[in-house]
Amino acid sequence: MTRSGEPEDWVGALVGWWKQALESSGYTDGCPVVGAALAASEPGVQAAAGNAFAGWTEVLAAALAGRGVDAARASSLASFVISAVEGAIVQARATRSTRSLDDVRDNLLILLRVDEGPRQPPAGSPTLPQ
């Protein structure tokens, strides 16, 4: 994940990457962080997974806050986005279909656009007369 770009771009790129990875692997690849999170007998591995999820959430929350979303809302929304994408990856592996990823992408893009509200033009941009 990068620290630049629009949140919608990040979601689209991430879902696109996972679709390609899953399809090209015959649906055997999955997110190693999810595997680590499920390693109940390895507390250090689980902690590392938790740190990875927290880091991803922080980056996306910062991008959302940079777009004017309230910080608390941005953190919650970022966590939701990560959870939705990770769940879609697991579901895609189980069903051997990327439909869940398409659904997540389509709905997250709508949610992210609605949550941002109307976009303000950058300072100094010309405005149209009312």
Disulfide bonds with the S-S distance in Angstrom:
none
